[in-house]
Amino acid sequence: MRQSLPRRCRSGAVRLLGLAIAASFAPLAVQAQPTYPDRSIRLIVATAAGGASDILARQVGQKLTEAWGQPVVVDPRPGANGNIAAVAAARAPADGYTLMMGTIGVMAVNVSIYRDAGYDPARDFDPVARLVRFSNILVVHPSNPARTMQEFILQTRERPGRATYGSPGNGGSPHLAMVVFARMAGLEMEHVPYRGAAPALSDLIAGNLVAAFSDPLVTLPQVADGRVRALAVSGPQRLAAAPTIPTVAEAGLPGYDVTGWLGIVAPRGVPAPIVARLNAELNRIIREPEMVARLASQGAEVTTGTPEEFGAYMRGEIARWAQVTREAGIRAE
């Protein structure tokens, strides 16, 4: 009569057999996991073509394409002050194949000026990598009699409420730069929002606006060609690409500092290894000497760091601009 193994032994043998079978298939399971990225990546931009976000997205996208051998497709989604792009990015699969070029407006301001922006930057996005910061340039039409910032302030005080200024949209750094400027200088000015930096600057060049703060990537070539006159830059230091233009603080408003920034964000929930790989590659790209020099010539300063550092920075910006927009009564619908 055949004797059977005790129940404990039988269960142990079954577990061992199961482990052996699983181990035999483990290499196949590893091989079946795709290596990121194994297809094209979509990089959503919240502003119209030709602005700082679009220019940097195309520069970084080309570098990622060269490094990884997969195309990075820049997808401009202008409209609703960046909310259209942000909602599309927030609702995309959290797999690393949809990214967004985050701006100060979309990632730090809209949540305060809209009753319902359709997304929450802190809840719906993972920070990936902060890339650059930049000052905006206060410019006027060359026919304007103001040759300096102080002359512009005096001229505007004489015509309260009649001076119009343009920006790429409510809550972006050019808009905020003028809001803070006007409050510190005691000016009354009328804001005219556009759907991008290029159309706002074009209307200034055409003489339809009195002034604007505009990002240096699109503005410096126009300054060089004499199409606009630069009076000051909004950041804490002069631009390496235009060292003769004083800062607003130097020109007569001590303590003034409004700096824009751009960085890559992803829909909340992207696997940590993918975020880490993106962060490492983006930091490498943005630190390349060629990129640093090119961006400096365009008026931008390279910034790098971890996703956690970028997240902390964004939270600080959300808090800062919530206070500014509340005190200034800035609302958008």
Sequence and secondary structure as in RCSB ss.txt:
>XXXX:A:sequence
MRQSLPRRCRSGAVRLLGLAIAASFAPLAVQAQPTYPDRSIRLIVATAAGGASDILARQVGQKLTEAWGQPVVVD
PRPGANGNIAAVAAARAPADGYTLMMGTIGVMAVNVSIYRDAGYDPARDFDPVARLVRFSNILVVHPSNPARTMQ
EFILQTRERPGRATYGSPGNGGSPHLAMVVFARMAGLEMEHVPYRGAAPALSDLIAGNLVAAFSDPLVTLPQVAD
GRVRALAVSGPQRLAAAPTIPTVAEAGLPGYDVTGWLGIVAPRGVPAPIVARLNAELNRIIREPEMVARLASQGA
EVTTGTPEEFGAYMRGEIARWAQVTREAGIRAE
>XXXX:A:secstr
      HHHHHHHHHHHHHHHHHHHHHHHHHHS  S SS EEEEESS TTSHHHHHHHHHHHHHHHHHSS EEEE
E   GGGHHHHHHHHTS SSSSEEEEEEHIIIIIHHHHBS  S  HHHHEEEEEEEEEEE EEEE TTSS  SHH
HHHHHHHTSTTTEEEEESSTTSHHHHHHHHHHHHHT  EEEEE SSHHHHHHHHHTTS SEEEE HHHHHHHHHT
TSSEEEEESSSS BTTBTTS BHHHHT TT   EEEEEEEEETT  HHHHHHHHHHHHHHHHSHHHHHHHHHTTE
EE    HHHHHHHHHHHHHHHHHHHHHHT  B 
